[in-house]
Amino acid sequence: GKLAGPRMRTGRMRLNAEVELRGRVVVLVPYRATHVPRYHQWMQSEELQKLTASEPLTLEQEYQMQRSWREDADKCTFIVLDKLRWVSGSYTEEDCMVGDVNLFLTDAEDSTMAEIEIMIAEPSYRGMGFGKEATMMMMYYGMTKLGIKTFQAKIDLENTISIAMFQNFHFKEVSVSDVFQEATLLLTIDSCRRKWLIKQMNHVEEKRYSQRLEEAIGNIHQSTD
């Protein structure tokens, strides 16, 4: 359970309620109630609580949080799935979960600015490019679909891997807070960065999230006919 800023505007972030993004190693899907038990399990970890500046929640509170995130207009959340496991068809979606990626509209005056946050919760998936692709896909989605022009990342100072990743994406460190023990990094999307991101993400496919469910049901019907 992460604590986020106040509600600001309506309609923007619900755009991703039916969006599924398919990359090379990850698939991004909307955060649904079926994902909550696994997510809740992750957030019992003291390490993840520290890295995400989160308070431990009960399972019921986590379900409430998921509902509020789904309905909140200033948040956009995707669950990160392992694409290889997911396409095999042998696993439930919950079994394919490796983390989440979020955008928060934090500035009431500026709807083109968003805070981006990535969490690869499964330790065995860290350092393998999952966080990198999920973050770039979220930036691409934010830029092309939500009109985001400035991305901000606030990262725990001990999370040097995450800081290095954002610096590789050309984010610049703008401040360090000794109180919160975190660094704030910023990236403004100019035409050069925009072209770079579009080129990097030209393999990403956007699908309707419920479509795969409908296809699967259709296949079951076909096999029983």
C-alpha positions as CSV (number, residue, x, y, z in Angstrom):
1,G,0.0,0.0,0.0
2,K,1.6,3.2,-1.2
3,L,0.5,6.6,0.1
4,A,-0.1,9.1,-2.7
5,G,-1.0,12.7,-3.0
6,P,-4.4,14.4,-3.1
7,R,-7.0,13.9,-5.8
8,M,-6.9,16.5,-8.4
9,R,-8.8,16.0,-11.6
10,T,-11.1,13.5,-13.2
11,G,-11.0,11.3,-16.3
12,R,-7.3,11.3,-17.2
13,M,-5.9,8.2,-15.6
14,R,-8.8,5.9,-16.1
15,L,-7.8,5.7,-19.7
16,N,-5.7,2.6,-18.9
17,A,-8.6,0.6,-17.3
18,E,-8.8,-1.6,-20.5
19,V,-5.2,-1.1,-21.8
20,E,-2.7,-3.9,-22.1
21,L,0.8,-3.2,-23.3
22,R,3.0,-5.9,-24.7
23,G,6.8,-5.5,-24.8
24,R,9.7,-7.9,-25.3
25,V,10.1,-9.2,-21.8
26,V,7.1,-7.6,-19.9
27,V,3.4,-7.2,-20.3
28,L,1.7,-4.3,-18.5
29,V,-1.9,-4.9,-17.4
30,P,-4.4,-2.8,-15.3
31,Y,-4.3,-3.4,-11.5
32,R,-7.3,-5.6,-10.8
33,A,-8.8,-7.2,-7.7
34,T,-7.3,-10.5,-8.7
35,H,-3.8,-9.1,-8.4
36,V,-4.3,-7.9,-4.8
37,P,-3.4,-11.0,-2.8
38,R,0.0,-11.3,-4.5
39,Y,0.6,-7.6,-4.2
40,H,-0.3,-7.7,-0.5
41,Q,2.2,-10.5,0.0
42,W,4.9,-8.4,-1.6
43,M,4.2,-5.4,0.6
44,Q,4.8,-7.4,3.8
45,S,8.5,-7.1,2.9
46,E,10.2,-4.5,5.1
47,E,12.7,-3.9,2.3
48,L,9.9,-3.0,-0.2
49,Q,8.1,-0.9,2.4
50,K,11.3,1.1,2.8
51,L,12.1,1.4,-0.9
52,T,8.5,2.5,-1.7
53,A,8.0,4.6,1.4
54,S,4.9,2.5,2.2
55,E,3.0,1.5,5.3
56,P,2.0,-2.1,5.8
57,L,-1.7,-2.6,5.2
58,T,-4.2,-5.3,6.0
59,L,-5.5,-7.4,3.0
60,E,-8.9,-5.5,3.3
61,Q,-7.1,-2.1,3.2
62,E,-5.1,-3.3,0.1
63,Y,-8.4,-4.1,-1.7
64,Q,-9.7,-0.7,-0.8
65,M,-6.5,0.9,-2.1
66,Q,-6.8,-1.0,-5.3
67,R,-10.4,0.2,-5.8
68,S,-9.4,3.8,-5.0
69,W,-6.4,3.6,-7.4
70,R,-8.7,2.3,-10.2
71,E,-11.2,5.1,-9.6
72,D,-8.6,7.9,-9.0
73,A,-8.1,10.3,-11.9
74,D,-4.6,11.3,-10.9
75,K,-3.0,7.9,-10.8
76,C,-2.2,5.4,-13.6
77,T,-1.0,1.9,-12.4
78,F,0.0,-1.2,-14.4
79,I,1.0,-4.5,-13.0
80,V,4.2,-5.9,-14.6
81,L,4.0,-9.5,-15.8
82,D,6.7,-11.8,-17.0
83,K,5.8,-12.1,-20.7
84,L,7.4,-15.5,-21.3
85,R,5.4,-17.1,-18.5
86,W,2.3,-15.2,-19.5
87,V,2.3,-16.2,-23.2
88,S,2.9,-19.9,-22.3
89,G,-0.7,-20.1,-21.1
90,S,0.4,-22.4,-18.2
91,Y,0.2,-19.8,-15.5
92,T,-2.5,-17.6,-13.9
93,E,-1.9,-13.9,-14.3
94,E,-1.2,-13.7,-10.6
95,D,1.6,-16.3,-11.1
96,C,3.2,-14.0,-13.7
97,M,3.3,-10.9,-11.6
98,V,6.8,-9.4,-11.0
99,G,6.1,-5.8,-9.9
100,D,4.2,-2.6,-10.7
101,V,4.8,0.7,-12.4
102,N,2.9,3.9,-11.6
103,L,2.3,7.5,-12.7
104,F,1.1,10.1,-10.3
105,L,-0.1,13.6,-11.3
106,T,1.3,15.4,-8.4
107,D,1.1,19.1,-9.5
108,A,-2.4,20.5,-9.5
109,E,-1.2,23.4,-11.6
110,D,0.5,21.3,-14.3
111,S,-1.2,18.3,-15.8
112,T,1.8,17.6,-18.0
113,M,4.0,16.6,-15.1
114,A,3.9,13.2,-13.5
115,E,5.9,11.3,-10.9
116,I,7.0,7.8,-12.1
117,E,7.6,4.9,-9.9
118,I,8.8,1.4,-10.7
119,M,8.9,-1.6,-8.3
120,I,10.2,-5.1,-9.3
121,A,9.0,-6.9,-6.2
122,E,10.3,-10.4,-7.2
123,P,14.0,-10.5,-6.3
124,S,14.9,-13.1,-9.0
125,Y,13.7,-10.7,-11.7
126,R,15.8,-7.7,-10.6
127,G,18.8,-6.7,-12.8
128,M,17.3,-8.5,-15.8
129,G,15.8,-5.6,-17.8
130,F,12.2,-6.0,-16.6
131,G,12.2,-2.7,-14.7
132,K,14.0,-1.0,-17.5
133,E,11.4,-2.0,-20.2
134,A,8.4,-1.5,-17.9
135,T,9.6,2.1,-17.0
136,M,10.2,3.0,-20.7
137,M,6.8,1.6,-21.7
138,M,5.1,3.6,-19.0
139,M,7.0,6.8,-20.1
140,Y,6.0,6.1,-23.7
141,Y,2.3,5.6,-22.6
142,G,2.4,8.7,-20.4
143,M,3.9,10.8,-23.2
144,T,1.7,9.6,-26.1
145,K,-1.6,9.0,-24.4
146,L,-1.7,11.2,-21.3
147,G,0.2,14.2,-22.6
148,I,3.0,14.0,-20.0
149,K,6.0,16.2,-20.8
150,T,8.0,16.1,-17.6
151,F,8.7,13.0,-15.6
152,Q,9.9,13.1,-12.0
153,A,11.3,10.1,-10.0
154,K,11.8,10.1,-6.2
155,I,14.2,7.3,-5.2
156,D,15.5,6.0,-1.9
157,L,19.2,6.9,-1.7
158,E,20.2,3.3,-1.0
159,N,18.5,2.2,-4.2
160,T,21.5,3.0,-6.4
161,I,20.5,0.5,-9.1
162,S,17.2,2.4,-9.7
163,I,19.0,5.8,-9.6
164,A,21.5,4.6,-12.2
165,M,18.7,3.3,-14.4
166,F,16.9,6.7,-14.5
167,Q,20.2,8.4,-15.1
168,N,20.7,6.1,-18.1
169,F,17.3,7.4,-19.4
170,H,18.8,10.9,-19.2
171,F,17.0,11.9,-16.0
172,K,19.0,14.6,-14.1
173,E,19.3,14.8,-10.3
174,V,17.6,18.0,-9.1
175,S,17.7,17.5,-5.4
176,V,18.6,15.2,-2.5
177,S,16.6,15.2,0.7
178,D,18.5,14.1,3.8
179,V,15.2,14.1,5.8
180,F,13.5,11.6,3.5
181,Q,16.8,10.0,2.3
182,E,15.7,10.3,-1.3
183,A,17.0,11.7,-4.5
184,T,14.6,13.6,-7.0
185,L,15.4,13.2,-10.7
186,L,13.7,15.0,-13.6
187,L,13.4,14.4,-17.3
188,T,11.7,16.9,-19.7
189,I,10.6,15.4,-23.0
190,D,11.9,17.6,-25.7
191,S,11.6,16.6,-29.4
192,C,14.9,14.8,-29.3
193,R,13.8,12.7,-26.2
194,R,10.4,12.1,-27.8
195,K,12.0,10.7,-31.0
196,W,14.3,8.5,-28.9
197,L,11.5,7.1,-26.8
198,I,9.3,6.4,-29.8
199,K,12.2,4.6,-31.6
200,Q,13.0,2.5,-28.4
201,M,9.3,1.5,-28.0
202,N,8.3,0.8,-31.6
203,H,7.9,-2.9,-30.8
204,V,5.3,-2.3,-28.1
205,E,1.8,-3.5,-28.9
206,E,-1.3,-2.0,-27.3
207,K,-4.3,-4.4,-26.9
208,R,-7.7,-4.2,-25.1
209,Y,-7.2,-6.0,-21.8
210,S,-10.4,-8.0,-21.9
211,Q,-9.7,-9.1,-25.5
212,R,-7.4,-11.9,-24.4
213,L,-10.0,-13.2,-22.0
214,E,-12.6,-13.2,-24.8
215,E,-10.1,-15.0,-27.1
216,A,-9.4,-17.6,-24.5
217,I,-13.2,-18.2,-23.9
218,G,-13.6,-18.4,-27.7
219,N,-10.9,-21.0,-28.0
220,I,-12.6,-23.1,-25.2
221,H,-15.9,-23.0,-27.1
222,Q,-14.1,-24.0,-30.4
223,S,-12.5,-26.9,-28.8
224,T,-15.8,-28.2,-27.3
225,D,-17.7,-27.7,-30.6
